[in-house]
Amino acid sequence: MRAVMANERDVVILGGGLVGMTLALALAKRGFSSHVVDRADPADLTADGFDGRASAISTASWNLFRNIGIATALEPFACPISSIAVTDQLRPGHLNFTPEAHEGTLGRMFENRRLRLALFEAARGEPLIDWHAKSEVTSRERSDFGVEAKLSDGTALTGSLMVGAEGRNSPTRGDAGISVAKWDYSHRAIIAGISHEKPHQNVAWEIFYPAGPFALLPMRDDEDGTHRSALVWTVSEKDAAGTLKLSDRAFLAELDKRMGDLFGKITGVGPRSSFPLGFHHTARITADRLALVGDAAHGIHPIAGQGLNLGLRDVGALVEVLDAGARLGLEPGDAQLLARYERWRGLDAFMVALATDGLTRLFGLSGPAASAIRRFGMAGVERMPPLKRWFMDEARGMAGDLPDLLRA
């Protein structure tokens, strides 16, 4: 038996964002200790108006939040998604996904800031989590005996398993030499919060234009009753800079052209930001004593709002695999456990990524013929309840081989 070092934990998680910190809390619920290392300052990430991003949390992901104990803190800030409307340029033949009354909602919308606040507060009170914020990793080592991450201040963090959770440009993935298939969509997503005259009725709208999807996601009303939604507007890379520089008045005029009278008059728009859109998927999600989760393993187009939820499924699967191994006396870095995680998540994540990429390309085709085919297809799905049910189960994250943490 090897000696236990003073700074040793079961798992060393590199990246303390939404997926990385959820993993640390989920591990703690099963009795695993972890180091969590992140270069960002938590105060910056939770500042009001930091980046304006919002996320759709699927039913399965909400079950995970319940099971790790943060749902109660989040519930007051949730906006239920009661229905999803999909339309080609607001023309006839749109799809409407609405679950049965006994099934609850299709998910919940949250500002990312609120998700971070709940996760960070829970992490601060968890003795099994050693959180190293505002820290730079200078080296990563993996051997037959364990893993080590060295910080810029000289601190050496050791454990049995290393997890890369730093996002799309994961340096841990790069250090491991794991190859990545990727391409750029030559588009950017412009995100902003908008306020509007009419209530959104808890409906998430996905409006497809040849230039890219235009999504309107329901947000909780302000305390004064102002109706709010989150905008995710996909534009070509060459048009992004000009769109971001538009005056508020000109920007709202462009929104009016694309929204029609869905929400009545647009009364305000918050700070705008953008991020490039691309696809990437790793050849594998594990190596010796290493597992990748979230965007470090797979990055998809936000067209279906599944990016974060895909990462949270990684969390549930990895924790279940490690917990099952512990009951057999296996340490977290055991190769058998990582092979099971690879089999479980590798194919599922790849299929979701491919489906998302296919939708992106299908709805990006221009011309009246392509539009007519899309509308014909949507009308067909609308008339086929089993197919609609499959799409809704996918949206709720309840399809496939679900980890226990993502079940009710």
C-alpha positions in Angstrom: 0.0 0.0 0.0 1.4 3.4 -1.0 1.8 6.1 1.6 -1.0 8.7 1.7 0.4 12.3 1.3 -0.9 15.2 3.3 -2.3 17.0 0.2 -4.0 13.9 -1.2 -7.6 13.5 -2.2 -9.4 10.8 -4.2 -9.9 12.9 -7.3 -8.1 15.9 -8.7 -10.6 18.0 -10.8 -9.0 20.5 -13.1 -11.7 23.1 -13.9 -14.2 24.4 -11.4 -17.0 25.6 -13.7 -20.5 24.3 -13.8 -19.6 20.7 -14.7 -16.4 20.5 -12.6 -18.0 21.8 -9.5 -21.1 19.7 -9.9 -18.8 16.7 -10.2 -17.1 17.6 -7.0 -20.4 17.9 -5.1 -21.7 14.6 -6.6 -18.5 12.8 -5.6 -18.8 14.2 -2.1 -22.3 12.8 -1.7 -20.9 9.4 -2.4 -18.0 9.9 0.1 -15.2 10.8 -2.4 -12.9 13.7 -1.6 -11.6 16.0 -4.3 -9.3 18.9 -5.1 -11.0 21.4 -7.5 -8.6 23.8 -9.3 -9.8 26.8 -11.3 -7.9 29.8 -12.6 -10.9 32.1 -12.4 -12.0 34.3 -9.5 -15.4 33.2 -8.2 -16.4 36.8 -7.4 -16.0 37.7 -11.1 -17.9 34.7 -12.3 -20.9 35.5 -10.0 -20.9 39.2 -10.6 -24.3 40.5 -11.8 -24.1 40.9 -15.6 -20.8 38.9 -15.9 -21.7 37.3 -19.2 -25.5 37.2 -19.5 -25.6 33.5 -20.3 -28.5 31.3 -19.4 -28.9 27.5 -19.5 -31.8 25.1 -20.0 -31.6 22.5 -17.3 -33.3 19.3 -18.4 -35.5 17.2 -16.2 -32.7 14.6 -15.8 -30.2 17.3 -14.8 -32.7 18.8 -12.4 -32.9 15.4 -10.7 -29.1 15.5 -10.4 -29.3 18.9 -8.7 -31.9 17.5 -6.3 -29.8 14.5 -5.5 -26.7 16.6 -4.7 -28.7 19.1 -2.6 -28.7 22.3 -4.5 -32.2 22.3 -6.0 -33.8 24.0 -3.0 -31.4 27.0 -3.3 -32.1 27.2 -7.1 -35.8 26.8 -7.2 -36.7 30.4 -6.4 -34.8 31.5 -9.6 -36.2 28.9 -11.9 -38.4 29.5 -14.9 -40.2 26.3 -16.0 -40.2 25.4 -19.7 -43.7 24.2 -20.3 -43.4 23.9 -24.0 -40.9 24.1 -26.9 -42.1 25.7 -30.2 -39.9 25.0 -33.3 -40.6 27.0 -36.5 -39.0 27.7 -39.9 -39.0 31.5 -40.1 -42.4 31.7 -38.3 -44.1 30.2 -41.3 -47.0 27.6 -41.0 -46.1 24.1 -40.1 -44.3 24.6 -36.7 -43.7 21.9 -34.1 -45.0 22.2 -30.6 -43.6 20.0 -27.8 -45.7 20.0 -24.7 -45.6 17.1 -22.1 -48.7 15.7 -20.4 -49.7 17.4 -17.2 -48.5 14.5 -15.0 -45.0 14.7 -16.6 -44.2 18.1 -15.4 -42.0 20.5 -17.4 -39.5 20.0 -20.2 -36.9 21.7 -18.0 -36.0 24.9 -16.2 -34.2 28.0 -17.3 -31.6 29.6 -15.1 -29.1 32.4 -15.4 -25.6 30.8 -15.3 -24.8 33.2 -12.6 -27.4 31.6 -10.3 -26.2 28.1 -11.1 -22.6 29.2 -10.1 -23.8 30.9 -6.9 -25.6 27.7 -5.8 -22.7 25.4 -6.7 -20.1 27.6 -5.1 -22.0 28.1 -1.9 -22.5 24.3 -1.5 -18.8 23.7 -2.3 -17.7 26.1 0.4 -19.6 24.1 3.0 -18.4 20.7 1.9 -15.4 19.4 3.9 -14.6 16.8 1.2 -13.9 19.5 -1.4 -10.6 21.4 -1.3 -11.2 24.3 -3.6 -8.2 26.1 -5.2 -9.6 29.2 -6.9 -7.5 31.7 -8.8 -4.9 29.0 -9.2 -2.8 28.1 -12.3 -1.7 24.5 -13.0 1.9 24.4 -14.1 2.3 20.7 -14.5 0.3 17.5 -14.6 1.7 14.0 -13.9 0.0 10.6 -14.1 1.7 7.4 -13.1 1.0 3.8 -12.0 0.8 5.1 -8.5 -1.4 8.2 -8.8 -1.7 11.7 -10.2 -0.3 15.0 -9.3 -1.1 18.6 -10.3 1.4 21.2 -9.4 0.2 24.8 -8.9 2.1 28.0 -9.7 2.7 28.6 -5.9 4.5 25.3 -5.7 1.6 23.4 -4.1 1.4 19.8 -5.2 -2.1 18.2 -5.3 -2.2 14.4 -5.4 -4.9 11.8 -5.9 -5.9 8.6 -7.6 -7.7 10.0 -10.6 -7.4 13.3 -12.6 -10.4 14.8 -14.3 -10.2 17.3 -17.1 -13.1 19.7 -16.8 -11.6 23.0 -18.2 -13.8 23.3 -21.2 -13.3 23.3 -25.0 -9.6 24.2 -24.9 -8.7 21.8 -22.1 -5.0 21.8 -21.5 -5.3 18.5 -19.6 -6.7 16.9 -22.7 -3.8 18.4 -24.7 -1.2 17.2 -22.2 -2.6 13.7 -22.5 -2.3 13.7 -26.3 -5.9 12.9 -26.9 -6.9 13.8 -30.5 -9.9 15.8 -31.3 -12.2 16.0 -34.3 -13.4 19.5 -34.7 -14.7 22.1 -37.2 -15.8 25.7 -37.1 -19.3 26.6 -38.1 -18.1 30.2 -39.0 -20.9 31.5 -36.9 -21.2 33.3 -33.5 -23.9 33.1 -30.9 -25.0 36.6 -29.7 -26.5 36.4 -26.3 -28.5 39.0 -24.3 -31.4 39.3 -21.9 -34.4 41.1 -23.3 -37.6 42.4 -21.7 -40.9 42.5 -23.5 -44.5 43.5 -23.4 -46.3 40.1 -23.5 -45.6 37.2 -21.2 -43.7 34.3 -22.8 -46.1 31.7 -21.3 -43.1 29.6 -20.4 -42.6 28.7 -24.0 -39.1 28.3 -25.5 -39.0 29.3 -29.1 -36.5 28.0 -31.7 -36.9 30.0 -34.9 -34.8 28.8 -37.8 -33.5 31.3 -40.4 -31.0 30.5 -43.2 -28.4 32.5 -41.4 -28.8 30.4 -38.2 -31.1 29.6 -35.3 -32.8 32.4 -33.3 -33.8 31.1 -29.9 -35.9 32.9 -27.3 -35.8 31.2 -23.9 -38.2 32.0 -21.1 -36.8 33.6 -18.0 -38.4 34.4 -14.6 -40.1 37.7 -14.5 -38.3 40.5 -12.7 -39.6 41.5 -9.2 -41.6 44.4 -10.7 -43.3 42.0 -13.1 -41.3 42.8 -16.2 -41.4 39.9 -18.6 -37.9 38.6 -19.6 -36.4 36.1 -22.0 -32.9 35.1 -22.9 -31.8 35.6 -26.6 -29.4 33.3 -28.4 -29.1 34.6 -31.9 -26.7 32.9 -34.3 -25.1 35.1 -37.0 -22.3 34.6 -39.4 -18.8 35.4 -38.2 -18.5 38.2 -40.7 -21.7 39.9 -39.4 -21.1 39.4 -35.7 -18.9 42.4 -35.0 -21.3 44.8 -36.7 -24.4 43.3 -35.0 -22.7 43.7 -31.6 -21.9 47.3 -32.3 -25.5 48.3 -33.2 -27.2 50.8 -31.0 -29.9 49.5 -28.7 -32.5 51.0 -30.9 -31.1 49.4 -34.1 -30.6 46.1 -32.3 -34.2 46.0 -31.1 -35.4 46.8 -34.7 -33.5 43.7 -35.9 -35.1 41.6 -33.2 -38.5 42.9 -34.2 -37.9 41.7 -37.8 -37.2 38.2 -36.5 -39.7 37.9 -33.7 -42.8 39.3 -35.3 -45.5 39.9 -32.6 -44.6 36.9 -30.5 -43.9 38.9 -27.3 -45.3 42.3 -28.3 -43.0 45.3 -28.0 -39.4 44.7 -27.0 -38.9 47.1 -24.2 -35.3 46.6 -23.4 -32.1 44.7 -24.0 -29.3 43.9 -21.6 -25.5 43.8 -22.3 -24.6 41.8 -25.4 -21.8 39.3 -25.7 -20.9 36.5 -28.1 -19.0 33.3 -28.5 -17.8 31.3 -31.6 -19.7 28.2 -32.5 -17.9 25.0 -33.4 -18.0 21.2 -33.0 -15.5 19.0 -31.4 -15.4 15.5 -30.1 -12.5 13.6 -28.7 -11.3 10.2 -30.0 -11.6 8.9 -26.4 -12.6 10.4 -23.1 -10.2 8.5 -20.9 -6.5 7.7 -20.6 -4.3 6.3 -17.8 -5.8 7.7 -14.5 -7.6 10.4 -16.5 -11.3 11.1 -17.4 -12.7 14.0 -19.4 -16.1 15.5 -18.7 -18.2 18.2 -20.3 -16.8 20.5 -23.0 -13.3 19.0 -22.4 -14.7 15.8 -24.0 -17.3 17.2 -26.5 -18.5 20.5 -27.7 -21.8 20.9 -29.6 -23.8 23.6 -31.3 -26.3 25.2 -28.8 -29.2 24.5 -31.3 -30.8 22.0 -29.0 -29.7 23.5 -25.7 -28.0 20.2 -24.6 -24.4 21.2 -24.1 -24.4 21.6 -20.3 -26.9 18.7 -19.9 -24.5 16.5 -21.8 -21.7 17.3 -19.4 -24.0 16.7 -16.4 -24.7 13.2 -17.8 -20.9 12.7 -17.8 -20.9 13.6 -14.2 -23.6 11.2 -13.2 -22.0 8.3 -15.1 -18.5 8.9 -13.8 -19.7 9.1 -10.2 -21.8 5.9 -10.5 -18.9 4.0 -12.0 -16.5 5.2 -9.3 -19.0 4.4 -6.5 -19.6 0.9 -7.9 -15.8 0.4 -8.0 -15.3 1.5 -4.4 -17.8 -1.1 -3.2 -15.5 -3.7 -4.9 -12.4 -2.2 -3.3 -11.2 -0.5 -6.5 -9.6 3.0 -6.3 -11.0 5.8 -8.5 -8.1 5.6 -11.0 -8.6 1.9 -11.7 -8.4 1.1 -15.4 -11.4 -1.1 -15.3 -13.6 1.7 -14.0 -12.4 4.2 -16.6 -13.0 1.6 -19.4 -16.6 1.3 -18.2 -17.0 5.1 -18.2 -15.6 5.2 -21.7 -18.1 2.6 -23.0 -21.0 4.3 -21.2 -20.5 7.9 -22.2 -18.3 7.7 -25.4 -21.0 6.5 -27.8 -24.0 8.3 -26.2 -22.2 11.7 -26.3 -21.0 11.1 -29.9 -24.6 10.3 -31.1 -26.0 13.4 -29.5 -23.2 15.5 -31.0 -23.8 14.0 -34.5 -27.6 14.6 -34.2 -27.0 18.2 -33.2 -24.6 18.8 -36.0 -27.1 17.3 -38.5 -29.9 19.6 -37.3 -27.5 22.6 -37.6 -26.7 21.7 -41.2 -30.3 20.8 -42.2 -31.8 24.1 -40.9 -28.9 26.1 -42.3 -29.9 25.2 -45.9 -31.2 28.2 -47.7 -33.9 28.6 -50.4 -37.6 28.0 -50.7 -37.3 24.3 -51.5 -35.2 23.6 -48.4 -37.7 25.6 -46.3 -40.7 23.7 -47.7 -39.0 20.4 -47.0 -38.3 21.4 -43.4 -41.8 22.5 -42.8 -43.2 19.3 -44.4 -41.0 17.3 -42.1 -42.0 19.2 -39.0 -45.7 18.8 -39.9 -45.1 15.1 -40.2 -43.5 14.9 -36.8 -46.4 16.9 -35.4 -48.8 14.2 -36.6 -46.7 11.2 -35.2 -47.1 11.1 -31.4 -44.5 8.3 -30.9 -41.9 10.4 -32.7 -42.9 13.5 -30.8 -42.6 11.5 -27.6 -39.0 10.5 -28.5 -38.0 14.1 -29.2 -39.5 15.2 -25.8 -37.7 12.4 -23.9 -34.5 13.5 -25.5 -35.1 17.2 -24.6 -35.9 16.2 -21.0 -32.8 14.1 -20.9 -34.8 11.0 -19.9 -33.8 8.8 -22.9 -31.1 6.2 -22.9 -29.1 4.6 -20.1 -29.4 7.1 -17.3 -27.1 7.2 -14.3 -28.9 6.8 -11.0 -28.1 10.4 -10.0 -30.1 11.7 -12.9 -33.2 9.7 -12.0 -36.0 11.1 -9.9 
